[in-house]
Amino acid sequence: MPESALVAMSGGVDSTVAALASIEAGVECAGAMMKLHPGAPSGEADAQAAAERLGIPLYIFDMTSAFAEKVIARFIKSYREGHTPNPCVLCNKHLKFGMLLEKAGEIGIHRIVTGHYARIERGDNGRFLLKKSMDYKKDQSYVLYTLTQEQLARISFPIGGLTKPQVRERAAAAGLKNANRSESQDICFIPDGDYAKFIEEHTGEPSEKGRFFDVDGNDLGENKGIIHYTIGQRRGLGLAMPHPPYVIDIRPEDSAVIVGRNEQLFSKTLRARDINLIPYDKLDKPIRAKAKIRYKQSEQPVTVRQTDEDTLYVEFDEAQRAVTKGQSVVIYDEDIVIGGGTIV
């Protein structure tokens, strides 16, 4: 009996080629389109067209209520707490590799396939490893660090060993209409990138205004509300100061935004919670590795310690700019993802 898989299909070239590669490998595939947010482009027609071109059925799963609870509500809560969340990490954790695996099981399919740029391999100790894509420019391992052993055992990333140009070439060779489709770079439910406006419109509540202060506690005037700001921000502050002001801290308890000089944004250490480790269950001793605190950042040398069951203490060799609460720190050993957590 051939292996079967449920392929997460957005209508884009990556997921379509992932499905194509699986079919060519002899896997019996069905497509899955996840409806996540009413305001986001659904891509349903594109996904249906791609599934028809590949000759596979397409399931449509309405996950809007789960997305609202697991992603949007947590996104809003985090901003209101003065943090800067990463909704793609939440979506991957709870929906794409949480609910979609459950849906697959309900229809009798064990494995899911996605078009992520990452690789999964078996380590010498038998554990599954998450590794970077062969196309480092497209690598998505940063937003996949939450994957567990149970999930990795049921996931395939067929295009993780390809570059983006190779993916487009395979799509064109197969006569797929989406071979040269452009990609979206924005958060799916906030296509214009205006997070504060989205939060105000979604909740129906205007931002609670607060005050700007400098590091010495001097009152510099009114701010628009903490959801309008993030650590390291320079533009849009509207402050006249003898030096360029940057947001260096946010105090949700009194809606205060603290500003200072650029050099005051640098720090060498951080703590992360809600952690996940992949090659092993825990760190028994400090390790030398590399880490990054933003998706597009280059990795930096670090020493990592696990201080309790759910906390990592990360010390960088060189101070990093704008370490931001709510973002993820992800730890690497060469191209292997050690794990990561949410910066607190």
Order of alpha helices (4+ residues) and beta strands (2+ residues): beta-alpha-beta-alpha-beta-alpha-alpha-alpha-alpha-beta-beta-beta-alpha-beta-alpha-alpha-beta-beta-beta-beta-beta-beta-beta-beta-beta-beta
